[in-house]
């Protein structure tokens, strides 16, 4: 099965159900929610999130091979899961990260001030302090802090980086070559939102191709 961490707080991962259908009936997928969507809390670190998800995964499927992937914040957890599963002696033929820059600090928000507040840039170009207004925004802030602290130690994985053509980053691999043994990059039409909505069919073809190639590599060993 493809273990996919959809990373969607606001939509509940509804796009991932369409992705499952687009991958085809012969490709089983295990969809994993981000912490906070259905869990009672959000762990403080990406490492803790990955450890909890591995524990749940191994109750369902004690041994691999495991193919894992994630979108946005889910990509960080998926990568850390893969690294730890390999340390446990499991096979991880491929990791798919979708629309996610490599870890190393400086995530989608940036710390501002000693109290740990965060700022973002609004539509007018002015900085705006991000504050927790409700349960959802509180969990999102927790994820921002966890993602900013996560450094992502190098792992002996084959990493497939899927990025939208409109993502503004001069690094073709979004910085992942420093974290993985092998990296391949695919560009899909659209932006962060339309990549998983309007262009989901193209995304599914890229993901399915990566999974099929990984399966061939595993069976040929």
ROZA-203720 format. One record per residue (C-alpha): chain; z, y, x. Coordinates in pm, 1 decimal, padded with zeros to 6 digits. Last residue first. Layout:
N
<'A',<Z,Y,X>>
...
# end
This chain:
221
<'A',<-00599.6,-00745.3,01657.7>>
<'A',<-00909.7,-00724.7,01438.6>>
<'A',<-00703.5,-00726.9,01118.6>>
<'A',<-00515.0,-00409.2,01215.3>>
<'A',<-00820.6,-00214.2,01328.7>>
<'A',<-01005.6,-00306.1,01009.6>>
<'A',<-00710.5,-00192.9,00797.2>>
<'A',<-00695.6,00137.4,00983.4>>
<'A',<-01066.0,00195.5,00917.6>>
<'A',<-01009.7,00128.7,00547.0>>
<'A',<-00712.1,00365.6,00531.1>>
<'A',<-00901.6,00648.1,00702.7>>
<'A',<-01202.7,00600.5,00475.2>>
<'A',<-00979.4,00608.1,00168.7>>
<'A',<-00825.3,00934.3,00283.4>>
<'A',<-01161.7,01101.9,00348.4>>
<'A',<-01307.7,00980.4,00018.9>>
<'A',<-00995.0,01092.5,-00168.1>>
<'A',<-01020.8,01443.1,-00023.5>>
<'A',<-01382.7,01469.7,-00138.8>>
<'A',<-01280.0,01365.3,-00490.0>>
<'A',<-00984.5,01606.4,-00481.7>>
<'A',<-01210.5,01906.2,-00428.9>>
<'A',<-01118.0,02101.3,-00744.0>>
<'A',<-00752.8,01995.4,-00739.9>>
<'A',<-00600.1,01881.9,-00410.2>>
<'A',<-00813.4,02097.5,-00180.3>>
<'A',<-00815.6,02364.6,-00451.3>>
<'A',<-00453.0,02459.6,-00378.0>>
<'A',<-00440.0,02474.6,00002.8>>
<'A',<-00795.7,02606.6,00021.1>>
<'A',<-01139.7,02470.3,-00058.8>>
<'A',<-01380.1,02225.1,00101.5>>
<'A',<-01244.5,01940.7,00313.9>>
<'A',<-01227.6,01938.8,00692.9>>
<'A',<-01148.9,01615.8,00876.4>>
<'A',<-00969.0,01581.8,01209.5>>
<'A',<-00904.5,01272.6,01418.7>>
<'A',<-00597.0,01241.6,01638.3>>
<'A',<-00482.5,00974.8,01881.6>>
<'A',<-00149.2,00938.0,02065.9>>
<'A',<00026.7,01186.8,01839.0>>
<'A',<00250.5,01493.7,01878.4>>
<'A',<00060.1,01725.9,02113.9>>
<'A',<-00263.4,01643.8,01934.1>>
<'A',<-00103.1,01769.9,01610.4>>
<'A',<-00148.1,02142.4,01682.6>>
<'A',<-00352.2,02225.9,01372.9>>
<'A',<-00620.6,01980.9,01498.9>>
<'A',<-00893.1,02245.9,01486.7>>
<'A',<-00659.9,02504.8,01632.7>>
<'A',<-00793.9,02843.9,01524.9>>
<'A',<-00577.0,02835.9,01212.5>>
<'A',<-00658.5,03011.7,00886.1>>
<'A',<-00697.0,02734.6,00627.7>>
<'A',<-01016.1,02805.9,00432.5>>
<'A',<-01193.7,02486.5,00536.3>>
<'A',<-00904.3,02278.3,00404.9>>
<'A',<-00735.0,02044.2,00647.3>>
<'A',<-00705.7,01667.3,00679.0>>
<'A',<-00546.6,01545.4,01002.3>>
<'A',<-00567.7,01170.0,01060.9>>
<'A',<-00307.9,01054.2,01311.8>>
<'A',<-00325.7,00729.1,01506.5>>
<'A',<00034.1,00683.5,01615.0>>
<'A',<00229.8,00646.5,01938.7>>
<'A',<00477.1,00924.0,01846.2>>
<'A',<00563.2,01257.0,02010.0>>
<'A',<00886.0,01411.4,01885.1>>
<'A',<00855.5,01626.0,01573.6>>
<'A',<01032.5,01958.2,01636.4>>
<'A',<01203.1,01998.8,01297.3>>
<'A',<01421.2,02309.4,01271.0>>
<'A',<01158.9,02512.4,01081.2>>
<'A',<01088.3,02223.2,00845.5>>
<'A',<01457.3,02180.9,00760.9>>
<'A',<01499.7,02553.4,00696.7>>
<'A',<01191.7,02570.8,00476.9>>
<'A',<01300.3,02256.0,00292.1>>
<'A',<01637.8,02408.1,00209.9>>
<'A',<01460.2,02719.8,00089.1>>
<'A',<01246.4,02503.3,-00141.1>>
<'A',<01559.0,02337.2,-00279.6>>
<'A',<01709.5,02674.7,-00366.4>>
<'A',<01378.4,02785.5,-00519.2>>
<'A',<01381.6,02483.0,-00750.0>>
<'A',<01746.5,02514.1,-00851.7>>
<'A',<01716.9,02882.6,-00937.8>>
<'A',<01690.3,03226.3,-00779.0>>
<'A',<01734.1,03123.8,-00415.5>>
<'A',<01621.6,03416.2,-00204.3>>
<'A',<01308.1,03485.4,-00001.5>>
<'A',<01310.9,03832.9,00151.6>>
<'A',<00978.5,04012.3,00104.3>>
<'A',<00759.8,04158.4,00378.1>>
<'A',<00475.5,04386.4,00263.4>>
<'A',<00112.0,04278.9,00278.1>>
<'A',<00037.5,04382.7,-00079.8>>
<'A',<00013.6,04020.8,-00197.7>>
<'A',<00357.1,03938.4,-00056.9>>
<'A',<00443.1,03839.6,00298.9>>
<'A',<00737.9,03603.2,00339.5>>
<'A',<01090.3,03650.0,00464.1>>
<'A',<01384.4,03421.5,00517.6>>
<'A',<01758.6,03480.4,00535.8>>
<'A',<01954.0,03287.1,00796.3>>
<'A',<02258.6,03510.8,00811.0>>
<'A',<02170.8,03620.0,01162.5>>
<'A',<01862.5,03812.6,01058.2>>
<'A',<01515.9,03720.0,00951.7>>
<'A',<01406.7,03360.8,00982.8>>
<'A',<01036.4,03296.9,00926.4>>
<'A',<00863.6,03132.1,00633.6>>
<'A',<00567.2,02894.1,00622.1>>
<'A',<00693.7,02716.4,00935.1>>
<'A',<00775.5,02883.3,01264.4>>
<'A',<00922.3,02595.1,01456.5>>
<'A',<00757.0,02302.9,01632.2>>
<'A',<00595.2,02095.1,01364.9>>
<'A',<00217.8,02047.3,01342.3>>
<'A',<00035.9,02243.6,01073.3>>
<'A',<00003.4,02074.7,00737.0>>
<'A',<-00288.7,02066.3,00495.2>>
<'A',<-00289.8,01684.8,00463.5>>
<'A',<-00130.4,01452.4,00716.5>>
<'A',<-00252.6,01091.6,00716.6>>
<'A',<-00068.4,00842.9,00939.7>>
<'A',<-00248.6,00528.1,01054.9>>
<'A',<-00190.6,00168.8,01162.6>>
<'A',<00190.8,00184.4,01130.2>>
<'A',<00316.8,-00153.8,01252.5>>
<'A',<00692.8,-00211.3,01252.4>>
<'A',<00917.8,-00258.2,01556.1>>
<'A',<01202.2,-00035.0,01442.5>>
<'A',<01077.6,00236.4,01680.4>>
<'A',<00742.9,00212.7,01499.6>>
<'A',<00922.4,00269.4,01169.0>>
<'A',<01095.3,00572.5,01319.7>>
<'A',<00773.5,00743.4,01425.6>>
<'A',<00603.4,00662.6,01096.8>>
<'A',<00892.6,00802.5,00893.5>>
<'A',<00889.2,01118.5,01104.7>>
<'A',<00518.5,01165.1,01033.5>>
<'A',<00566.1,01103.5,00660.7>>
<'A',<00856.7,01349.3,00644.9>>
<'A',<00649.4,01620.1,00813.7>>
<'A',<00347.2,01546.6,00592.5>>
<'A',<00562.7,01573.0,00279.2>>
<'A',<00618.3,01940.3,00357.9>>
<'A',<00241.1,01999.8,00314.4>>
<'A',<00082.3,01674.8,00194.2>>
<'A',<00189.6,01333.0,00316.0>>
<'A',<00071.5,01004.6,00455.2>>
<'A',<00187.3,00655.1,00537.8>>
<'A',<00016.6,00323.3,00604.8>>
<'A',<00282.3,00056.3,00660.5>>
<'A',<00210.4,-00280.1,00819.6>>
<'A',<00474.7,-00355.9,00736.3>>
<'A',<00808.3,-00522.3,00663.2>>
<'A',<01088.6,-00510.5,00406.4>>
<'A',<00872.1,-00387.0,00118.7>>
<'A',<01068.6,-00255.6,-00178.2>>
<'A',<01405.3,-00238.9,-00002.0>>
<'A',<01217.6,-00131.0,00308.8>>
<'A',<01078.0,00171.0,00128.7>>
<'A',<01419.8,00286.3,00003.7>>
<'A',<01571.0,00275.0,00353.9>>
<'A',<01262.0,00439.7,00497.7>>
<'A',<01291.1,00722.9,00243.7>>
<'A',<01653.6,00785.5,00338.1>>
<'A',<01574.8,00791.2,00710.3>>
<'A',<01279.7,01024.2,00655.9>>
<'A',<01491.4,01277.4,00465.9>>
<'A',<01759.8,01261.0,00735.2>>
<'A',<01503.4,01326.9,01009.1>>
<'A',<01350.8,01614.2,00811.3>>
<'A',<01694.3,01776.5,00820.3>>
<'A',<01949.6,01927.1,00580.8>>
<'A',<01913.9,01662.9,00311.6>>
<'A',<01804.2,01790.0,-00033.3>>
<'A',<02024.9,01697.7,-00327.1>>
<'A',<02053.8,01517.7,-00659.6>>
<'A',<01722.0,01342.5,-00628.8>>
<'A',<01443.6,01387.1,-00886.9>>
<'A',<01259.5,01687.2,-00743.4>>
<'A',<01525.5,01762.2,-00484.1>>
<'A',<01392.7,01532.6,-00214.9>>
<'A',<01014.8,01524.8,-00225.5>>
<'A',<00865.4,01258.6,-00453.3>>
<'A',<00714.4,00938.1,-00312.2>>
<'A',<00400.3,00781.8,-00457.5>>
<'A',<00337.0,00418.9,-00357.5>>
<'A',<-00035.8,00356.0,-00363.2>>
<'A',<-00234.4,00036.6,-00415.7>>
<'A',<-00605.0,00063.6,-00325.2>>
<'A',<-00813.7,-00181.1,-00528.7>>
<'A',<-00810.5,00038.8,-00840.3>>
<'A',<-00981.3,00329.7,-00662.6>>
<'A',<-00881.2,00614.4,-00432.8>>
<'A',<-00986.3,00856.7,-00708.6>>
<'A',<-00728.3,00712.5,-00946.7>>
<'A',<-00452.5,00753.0,-00688.5>>
<'A',<-00567.4,01108.8,-00617.0>>
<'A',<-00548.6,01188.9,-00988.2>>
<'A',<-00189.4,01066.4,-00985.6>>
<'A',<-00132.9,01276.2,-00674.3>>
<'A',<-00230.8,01592.7,-00860.7>>
<'A',<00066.3,01540.4,-01095.1>>
<'A',<00307.0,01562.0,-00801.8>>
<'A',<00585.3,01726.2,-00999.6>>
<'A',<00383.1,02043.0,-01032.3>>
<'A',<00626.5,02289.8,-00878.6>>
<'A',<00795.2,02082.1,-00611.3>>
<'A',<00490.6,01901.5,-00470.7>>
<'A',<00540.0,01724.3,-00136.8>>
<'A',<00308.9,01432.3,-00224.6>>
<'A',<00470.5,01177.5,00004.7>>
<'A',<00214.8,00894.9,00003.0>>
<'A',<00289.0,00535.1,00102.6>>
<'A',<-00051.6,00363.2,00097.2>>
<'A',<00000.0,00000.0,00000.0>>
# end
